[in-house]
Each structure stands twice: as structure tokens, then as C-alpha cells.
Amino acid sequence: MKNPLNKRLPRELRHDIGKYIVIFLFMVLLIGLVSGFLVADNSLRYAYDEGFTKYNLEHGHFVSAWELEDDTIEELEDEGDVALYDLRYVEEELKEKDSTIRIYADREYVNLKCVLSGEMPTQKDEIALDRVYAKNVELEVGDTIELAGKTLHITGLVALPDYSCLFEDNADMMFDSVHFSIALMTEEGLESFGDSHLSYCYAWRYPSDPENDAQEKAWSDDFLEILKEKVMLTSYIPRYINKAVNFTGEDMGGDKAMFLMFDYIVIVILAFVFAVTTSNTIAAEAGVIGTLRATGYTRGEMVRHYMVLPVIVTLIAAVIGNIIGYSVLKDLMADMYYNSYSLCTYETLWNAEAFVDTTVIPVILMFVINLAVLEHKLKLSPLRFLRHDLSKRGKKKAFRLNTKIPFLHRFRLRILFQNMHNYVTLFVGIVFASIIVVFSLMFGPLLDDYMELVKESELAKYQYILKVPVETETDGAETYCVTSLNTLPGKYMEDDIMVYGIKEDSAYVLAEIPEGKVLLSNGYMDKFGVAEGDIVTLKDPYGDDTYDFEVAGSYTYDAALAMFLNQKEFNERFDKEEDYFSGYLTDQKLEDVEDDFVSAIITEEDLTKLSTQLKVSMGDFFVLFEYFGMIMFLLLMYLLSKQIIEKNSQSISMVKILGFTNGEIGGLYIVATSIVVVLSLLLSIPIVDAILRWAFKSYLYTEMTGYIPYIISNTVYVKMVVIGIACYAVVAALQMFKISRIPKSDALKNVE
């Protein structure tokens, strides 16, 4: 015989349709977003890794000061056991877009292109541009551009595996997809620019892929020794240090960490909402439960009955959310990556992690939370349910309010005191929603503030990094040393640390560095939790050597994770000549140092490029989080304030009998709740700050490379409060409608 209780399920669903619609929307929205992101991230990462082979990616490239003869190329290939490919290019200024365009001839053997729209050039006055750059500067297939006095027609938009990130120079701290692009033309088109801006670039590939970075470094070092004997090199970049190739793969991990942190915060919110709604369901149907228990239904049967709808709703939401995630939202998330990186085409792949995070965890969470709450709530006897006596403690006598307080104020205070448990629940819900809203709003202002900190803490207006030490007579130019080491693997991801050797009494690093000790940048200290007197260990990125350093304190430098030690000690620790230096710190350009000796020049624009590019590439993510946070604010406030109105429906009905109008009742109940909402928004500010600060230090910093300081602008909290009040205004209007629908007959129900 079928369980008669199942006949109640459709009626229970209709009766509480508002609650289930809200939970359903929560689940669909969360599952769709997270599923779409994880599927897109996994699929694009696979396509990125597969592209190394699919597009025959180089193992490195070098630039020669002159064109290599065929005999020289054959000798290099034989001695180095490599295959060389001619990838010469021309760089021209696209003045109307304030950009530099690096033009290659169409590739046939190595670093093959992926045509994303249009077609490849076939005439010498046609050109194919990088797709990301074209989007950022608003160029399309069919447009024309002027380069070196030539009018060129854009026939296609492409992506190249050796420029998945548009780094103009490997020494740049951040890529720039607004002022730099690569392009492809025909051989005749490339030759039409002449030799004035021509660079003789050659790519190489080994017969097989190296097993790891250490082996690749050994192979590239051997090949470099052979090259130096036969070629005047101006640039040499093996693949394992090529930022234009590697940055994309490394950066995907940081995006995933941020999104998963967002996912876990929302799951906690959902767990909280499920617990509240389940508890209120028990309270609302206490009489029904008591009757059913008295007629012979066991506690286990009642638990299973009340778990059916939440679990079914969750399963349906998971299915629909995954369908939306794998279709519409997957493409939306992929577009966000395509807005940042020059990625090739991809195929959607099944992602087991997405299934666990978006289906298994929510269903288990719903099951466990409801089971725990129902088991706890249904322990009472049938008689207690029939009497609506669900409190484990005896009823407390209401304390007396001063009669000098106006009647309506006393009424509102009584509402607050009688519903204190519900309002505490509402406060907790507002805290959770505020976390999402602040998290969505904080990154734009954070990047602006971070940019200002970087400008204020720059070492000098110009940081020259030289290929070989050369002298200058420029006033104020100060020599320094620099190298890069890695942190050890462990709790945190491996990070690049810039190690500076600074002269004593430096005019640019205004701090005394004790002998035998180091200063760490404030970001290094903050991210890794390092304190004065600690010993930090760093390692050679491409070898087995490790170095121990005693920390003397911190130095304010926000542009990078960095370490500062005396120049003399730097040269001793890294086996350099006593008079060795890497470059100059200066506030003036070095006019007497030839460009051929300069590896890179780091300026304020380079230091702030990180923030500028992140705002361009991550802007869509920020907007998505912001809208998601606003929707969550609206739905949470609706759900929790709805519970307060429903639990007080009998009192509201009684007040109607006494002659109060719907507007007057709203002035009592809605105003009381409004006061709680505003106070909750204000009180949540320090709580949100503490929780997000903990999340940054305990989770986000461990899952990302680099450093972004934890900064929340006061304007973010102002916006949060304004958004919260605006959302509650909408909810209040809905609750006024609900109050108007409560009949006077409810006052006669459940009277003891």
C-alpha cells in the first residue's frame, strides 16, 4: 500500500511555494554559475595544455643581431640537436590605437595559428590580428588600419600558442592586451615593410619534450653555450621561462581558487537557510505532526516525509543548474577567459569536480542538515506538538515595559522581543549576504587603492636591468643587483621572490639592512605570516640549491614579493664578482647606455600594469559577482522576513480584529523588521571584515601566486548598506501584500 502521507506533498508544496521557489532559485543560480565556471576552466585548461602539441609549440626562441646563413643554421641544428625555424618579425606603431603591432609571416611548421574568425591573409595588404587585442581596441574583420603608411585590411582574428598572453617583453611584470598585439601576414606583406624594424627571430624544438623544468633548463643552457659561439644574441627565451606561454596556465589556478572560495561561502549560506526553513516548517505544522503521530505514524516516517520535498527540489535544481551551467553559463565563463587570454578553440569536457561541487555536496548538505534538524525537532511527544509547545524551556513571563513609552513604540518593542530568535536568524542571514555583496564590490576599489600603493612605494622612477654591467655617468644613478628565487612548496603555492642587492646608504631603498640579515617586502611578510627573527628558505627555480635568510624586518614595497639584502652580501651569496651589479636605480633616463645592453626598464607604468590589466580582464567577473550578491541579498531577505510574518500571522490577525488597518499593521511589523535590517547591516560591517580577512589569509593566499593586499574601501561598505536597504524595500512591499492576505480567522486557530 502506498504511503498516504505522499498525498500531502503537493499540498505542502503549494502551501510553501514561496520558500521552495527561493531555495530552488538559490540552487539553480549557484549550481549554474559554479558548474559553468569549473567546466569552462577545465575545458580551456585541457585545450591550453593540448595546444603545446597540437600547434607544435616551440621549446624556445632567440633573436639574432643579423640574419643567419643556411650553413650556420645547419651547424646549430647538428650541434644542438634541435630544429630551427625562421620566425622573423617587424614591429610597427598603430598610432590611432596607441599600440605596437608585432607582425610575423604566416606559420607553417611551428607555433601554428588558430583562426577564430574570418580567414587568413592571401594578399600583401591583408593582415590577421590577435582576437583579444582587436576586441579591446574595437577592431573587427573587415576594418582597415594604417601601419607605416600602409593601409591594411583585417581579414581574420587569430590566437597563437606562443602568445596566449600578450607580453611584449618577457621582462614585463604584466601582459598588456590593450597596447600590444601580434599579427600575421603573407611573406610578401611582411617583406613590404623593409628591414628598418625587422628582428631576426628563430624558434627551436628538441626531438622530444623535456621531462621537467630542470631538464629543460639543462638542455637550454647547453644550447645557449653553442649559440654564443656562432650568434650575436639580443634575446634568448626558453619556453620554461616564457611568460607569454606560461602565464595563462599559472593564472588559471588563481581564478579557480577565488571562485571556489565564493562557492563555499554560498554553500554555507544555503546550509544556514535550509536549517532555518526546516525549523519553521516544523513550527508551522506542529498540529498536523501531533495528529499524525497520535494516529500511529512513527518519528522515522515523519522525518522521511519532511525530507522528500527539500531533497527533490535540490535534485531538480542540480539537474537544471548543471544544464544551464554546461550550456549558457559555460560559454559566458569561457568568454571571460577569452577576454583576457588569446586562447585557441576548445571542446567541452565532463568535469567530475564540477559534479561534486555542484550536485553531490548540495544534495548531501540538504540531506544532512534536514535530517539533523528533523531528528532534533521531532523528538517531542505528540501531545507537545498538539499544544504547539515546541520549546524545551518553560514559557517566560514577558517583562514589563515603561508605560511612559508611547503605545505604538511599546508595541514595536514587544514585537522585537517576542521575535528575538527570528531576528537573530535574520541578522545571521544578512551577515552572510553582506559577505557576498562586499566580496563582489571590493575588487574594483581594491585594485585602484593597490595601484596607488604601488606608485607610492616604487624604488625609483626607472629600474634598469642590464644584460651585462656597463658604466654610466648619469647623476643619481645607483647600482643594484637582482635575481629571482622561489618559495618552497607546502601550504602555499610556489611564488617568485625578487631578491635585491642594495648599496649601503642607498638613496632609493631608505632602510638600514643589518649585516647577515634581510628585509622582506610588506606583502611577503603579510602573505606568508613571517615575523622579525624568522628564518625563510628560498630555492633556485631551476636547480637544487636552497638559501636560508634571517629576517630583520619589513620594507614597504607593494609592487612585488621581494627581499632586500646588502649588495656585497648578495654577490657573496650568489657567487658573483665583488663589483658585479645587475642594473641601475635612477630617477632619470640613462642616455649614455645603449639599448643593446638593456634587458628591461621598469617604470611606474610597468608596476601598475598588473592592476590596469586585471581591471580589463577581470571586469566581467566583478560584475557577475556583484549581480549575484544583489540577487542573494534580495532572496535571503525575502525568505527570512517571510518567516517572521508567517510565524506572527496569528498575532497580525488578532490586531486586524482590533481594527488596525493593513497600513497600520505594516507600520508595526514592517517598521520593526526594518529597524532590525538597518542595524544588522551596520553591525555586520566589522564581522564581514573579519571573515573576509580570515578568508584571504587562510585560503585565497594559499591558492594563488603573487600578492594583492586585503583592502576594503569605506565606499564598499556604504554601497553594501545602500544595496541592503534597497533590497529590503522591495521585500517590504512584498510582505505588505502578504499581511493584507492574512485573514482575521487565523486569530481563532491554535487557541489553547
ZADO-293712 format. One record per residue (C-alpha): residue in three letters; x, y, z. Coordinates in steps of 0.05 Angstrom, whole numbers, plus 5000, padded with zeros to 4 digits. Example, Ala and Ser with C-alpha at 12.3 -4.5 7.8 and 13.67 -1.06 7.14 Angstrom:
// ZADO-293712
ALA524649105156SER527349795143
END
This chain:
// ZADO-293712
MET500050005000LYS502650694982ASN504351165039PRO498251625049LEU503052175071ASN505352244999LYS498552544982ARG500353135026LEU506653304987PRO503253704930ARG499154094981GLU505354245024LEU509054474961ARG503354954942HIS502755205014ASP510155375019ILE511355514946GLY514956174961LYS520155835005TYR521555284954ILE521855764896VAL527156174933ILE531155554951PHE530455304880LEU532955964852PHE538755964900MET540755274879VAL539955374804LEU543856034806LEU549555754848ILE549955084812GLY549555414743LEU555055924758VAL559855454792SER558654884743GLY559455354684PHE565955624711LEU569054964730VAL567154644664ALA569855234624ASP576155264667ASN577554524660SER575954504585LEU580255114570ARG585954864613TYR585854204575ALA585754564508TYR591455014532ASP595754414552GLU593854024489GLY595654624446PHE603054524463THR602953904419LYS597054064373TYR600154724349ASN607354474352LEU609554984404GLU616855194406HIS621554994462GLY624455694458HIS626656254413PHE632456744405VAL633557384368SER639957484329ALA643258144313TRP643657924240GLU640557414193LEU643456724199GLU646556384139ASP643955704119ASP650555384137THR650255684207ILE643255434217GLU645254724197GLU651254744245LEU646854974302GLU641754434288ASP647053894286GLU651054114347GLY644954304389ASP640653714367VAL634854184352ALA630654404293LEU630755154278TYR625055554247ASP625356254219LEU620356694256ARG622957394237TYR618257964253VAL617158704243GLU614559184297GLU610559794275GLU606560314313LEU598960344304LYS598461074323GLU590961134322LYS590560594377ASP597060794413SER599460074403THR605359664379ILE603959114328ARG608958544322ILE607958244252TYR610057544232ALA609457174167ASP604356604167ARG607055994205GLU607455314172TYR611554864219VAL611855144289ASN607355574334LEU601555454287LYS595755934287CYS588555814307VAL583756224264LEU577856434308SER574056864258GLY574957084186GLU580556784144MET588056834136PRO591057384092THR592457194020GLN594557883994LYS600358314017ASP595558864040GLU591758394086ILE593058244160ALA590457804216LEU590558084286ASP590357764355ARG583057684375VAL583657954446TYR587258574425ALA582258704369LYS576558654418ASN579859124468VAL581159664416GLU574559554379LEU577259284313GLU573558754272VAL574358334210GLY573258804151ASP576359414184THR582659754158ILE588660004197GLU594660444179LEU601560164193ALA607960514169GLY603860884117LYS600560254090THR593160124091LEU591859414112HIS585259034112ILE583658584172THR581557914144GLY581757484206LEU582557444282VAL587356924308ALA590656624370LEU597856374373PRO600255874425ASP606756264436TYR602656884454SER596956614497CYS598457224540LEU600557864504PHE607158014536GLU611058504493ASP617458344531ASN618957764576ALA621558244629ASP614758594634MET611358484700MET604458424668PHE601658294599ASP598358854560SER592758674512VAL590859394500HIS597359694474PHE600659084443SER598658554392ILE601658034347ALA599357974275LEU600357514215MET601257704142THR603657364078GLU611157324064GLU610257884013GLY606458304063LEU611958234116GLU617458394065SER613859024044PHE615759354110GLY623259314094ASP628859184144SER628659814187HIS624459494243LEU625958774227SER628158284282TYR631457614263CYS627757144309TYR628756384307ALA624855854345TRP627555174363ARG624754504382TYR628153894413PRO626953194384SER622853034447ASP619653434504PRO623853524567GLU621253144628ASN621153754673ASP623654474680ALA630254254709GLN631753824648GLU629354364602LYS633954864636ALA639854394627TRP638354294554SER637255034541ASP643755214578ASP647554734534PHE644355024471LEU645855724495GLU653355564501ILE653255324428LEU649355934405LYS654056434439GLU659856174397LYS656356284330VAL650956824340MET650657534367LEU644557454412THR639958024431SER634757574465TYR634456854488ILE627956574518PRO627055824530ARG619855614537TYR620055464612ILE621256204628ASN616956494572LYS611356894605ALA607556964540VAL606656204541ASN606456024615PHE602756594649THR595956354625GLY596555664655GLU599255934721ASP593856464727MET588055984717GLY589555674785GLY588556354820ASP581856464786LYS579455774806ALA581455894879MET577456544881PHE571356224850LEU571555614896MET572056064957PHE565856434932ASP562455754921TYR563955514992ILE561456165023VAL554856084986ILE554255355006VAL554855565079ILE549356075067LEU544955545036ALA546155065094PHE544055625142VAL537755765101PHE535855035099ALA536454975174VAL532055585186THR526655395137THR526254675162SER525654915234ASN520055395214THR516454845176ILE516154425239ALA513455015279ALA508155185227GLU505654465221ALA506254275295GLY498754105299VAL499053665238ILE505153305263GLY502053185331THR495752905299LEU499552435253ARG504052195310ALA497852075353THR494751655298GLY500751185297TYR505951475249THR513051375276ARG518151925283GLY522351595228GLU516451625179MET515452355194VAL522852515185ARG522852165117HIS516452515096TYR519053215111MET525653065076VAL522452885010LEU520953584983PRO527653915002VAL531653344971ILE527353314908VAL527654064899THR535254034908LEU535953474857ILE531653834806ALA535554484818ALA542054104810VAL539853804744ILE537254464715GLY543254844743ASN548154364710ILE544354404645ILE544755164647GLY551955124670TYR554054654614SER550455064562VAL549355814571LEU553755974632LYS559455534608ASP560155984547LEU559456604590MET565156374635ALA569356174576ASP568256864546MET571157164609TYR577656774598TYR577556954524ASN577057684544SER583757614580TYR587757094543SER589056924470LEU586456214475CYS585155734418THR578555364408TYR576454844459GLU571554264468THR567154204529LEU569553644575TRP565953294631ASN568553534698ALA567953074758GLU569953634805ALA564254074779PHE559453494791VAL561753404863ASP561654154880THR555054304846THR550953664856VAL553753174906ILE555553694960PRO548854084957VAL544753444959ILE548753155017LEU548453835052MET540853865043PHE540053145068VAL544653205129ILE542153895151ASN534853695145LEU536053025178ALA539553345237VAL534253885247LEU528353405238GLU531252875285HIS532253415337LYS525553755328LEU521353125324LYS523752835390LEU517953175427SER511752785445PRO505352815402LEU501853195458ARG507153745457PHE506153825382LEU498553855390ARG499454405441HIS504554765398ASP509354725457LEU515854645419SER520455005468LYS524854585513ARG524655135565GLY518455365601LYS514955985579LYS517956615608LYS513657185633ALA514257805590PHE517958355626ARG514259005637LEU515559605592ASN515360305619THR508360605610LYS511361275593ILE513660985527PRO508361135473PHE503760545458LEU506060435387HIS513360445407ARG511759945463PHE508159515411ARG514259515365LEU518859355423ARG514458775443ILE514758525371LEU522358565374PHE522758195440GLN517657655421ASN521157515355MET528257585380HIS530156885357ASN527557035287TYR531157705284VAL537657385306THR536656895248LEU535357485201PHE541757825227VAL545857205212GLY542857165143ILE544457895130VAL551657775152PHE552357205102ALA549157615046SER553558205063ILE559657775054ILE557557614983VAL555958344967VAL562458614996PHE566458054962SER563258254896LEU564459004905MET571359024937PHE576058844880GLY575059454836PRO576759954891LEU582059474918LEU585759494851ASP585360254850ASP588060304921TYR593359784906MET595560184845GLU596560804888LEU600560394939VAL605060134884LYS606360844859GLU607961094929SER612860534944GLU616560484877LEU624160434887ALA625760934832LYS622561244770TYR626860774728GLN629460084746TYR634559894692ILE636159154685LEU642459054643LYS644658464601VAL651858594623PRO654659104673VAL656159764639GLU658160434669THR654061074666GLU655661804684THR648361984698ASP647762364763GLY643961984817ALA644361314783GLU645660774835THR647760054820TYR643859474848CYS643358724840VAL637258304827THR635457574818SER629457134827LEU628456554875ASN622456114892THR619055964957LEU618755234978PRO612554824963GLY607854695021LYS601755045048TYR602655594996MET603655544922GLU610755664897ASP611956414889ASP617256824853ILE621157264901MET625157844874VAL631757864912TYR635158554911GLY642258714929ILE642359444953LYS648359904965GLU649560155035ASP646660845049SER642260764987ALA638661384963TYR632860944938VAL631760404990LEU631260825052ALA632760305105GLU638660025141ILE639659285126PRO643358935183GLU649458535163GLY647757795152LYS640257935152VAL634858145102LEU628758575098LEU622458295066SER617258695030ASN610958825070GLY606958385022TYR611757795034MET611057885109ASP603457925106LYS602057365057PHE606656845088GLY605757065160VAL613257195170ALA615657555233GLU622057905251GLY627357395271ASP624456835229ILE628756435180VAL625956395109THR628455895058LEU628356014984LYS630755574927ASP633655634857PRO627655594809TYR631455124762GLY636354774807ASP637054434875ASP640555004913THR636955294973TYR638555935013ASP636856105085PHE635756825105GLU634557135174VAL629157665173ALA630858335205GLY624158665189SER619858925133TYR620559455079THR614559785046TYR614659564973ASP607959374944ALA609959244872ALA612358524883LEU614158004934ALA621358204948MET627358114992PHE632858635005LEU639958495027ASN646558875023GLN649658874953LYS656258604980GLU652858015014PHE648557894951ASN654757794909GLU657757334962ARG651456914969PHE650456824894ASP657756734874LYS658457394836GLU664657834828GLU665558354882ASP663958924835TYR658158574799PHE651558924790SER645158784751GLY642759484735TYR641360184759LEU636160524802THR635261234777ASP630261804771GLN633061984702LYS633761614637LEU640661344623GLU642261694559ASP649361424556VAL647460684560GLU645960374492ASP639559994483ASP643359364463PHE645859304535VAL639059404567SER634858794583ALA628859174612ILE626759844641ILE621559814696THR617560454704GLU611360654742GLU607160444682ASP610159744686LEU608959694761THR601659894755LYS600459474693LEU598258904738SER592359294766THR590659604699GLN590458934663LEU586658584719LYS581159114715VAL580658984640SER580958234643MET577158114708GLY571858654700ASP566558154677PHE567957714737PHE566958304785VAL560358494752LEU558057774755PHE559657724829GLU556258394842TYR549658184809PHE549857514843GLY550957844910MET545058314899ILE540457744880MET542657354941PHE541357954985LEU534258014957LEU532657284962LEU535457195032MET531757795060TYR525357565027LEU525956865054LEU527757055126SER522957645132LYS517457195104GLN518656705161ILE517657265211ILE510957475181GLU508556755177LYS510456595249ASN506657215272SER500557115227GLN496056955287SER498157605322ILE497158005259SER490257705251MET488557895322VAL490758615310LYS486258635249ILE480358435292LEU482059015339GLY481059485280PHE488159625255THR488759745180ASN493859375136GLY497960015132GLU498060095208ILE499959365217GLY505559455167GLY507760065207LEU508459595267TYR511458955238ILE514959225176VAL518059815213ALA520459365269THR523758905218SER526459505180ILE529959745243VAL533059055252VAL535259035179VAL538759715183LEU542159555249SER544158875223LEU547259185161LEU551359665204LEU553359135256SER555358655201ILE560959115176PRO566358905227ILE564058175223VAL564558175147ASP571358505151ALA573957975200ILE571157385159LEU573857635092ARG580657805124TRP580957085150ALA578856805082PHE584357205047LYS589756975094SER587456255106TYR585056065037LEU585956554979TYR593356694994THR594755944996GLU591555824928MET594556394887THR601456654867GLY603357374877TYR600157844927ILE594258314930PRO593458664996TYR586958595035ILE583859285028ILE576459445032SER574660165015ASN569560515060THR565460654998VAL564459894990TYR561059855058VAL556860465041LYS554560124977MET553159485015VAL548559845064VAL545060215008ILE544059564968GLY541459215030ILE536459765045ALA534259794972CYS533259034971TYR529359055035ALA524859605007VAL522759114952VAL521858555003ALA517759015049ALA512959164993LEU512058414982GLN510958305057MET505758855059PHE501958465006LYS502657835048ILE500058205110SER493958425071ARG492557695053ILE492457435126PRO485157315145LYS482057505211SER480056785222ASP487356595237ALA486456905306LEU481856335324LYS486755785305ASN491155415354VAL488055745414GLU489955355477
END
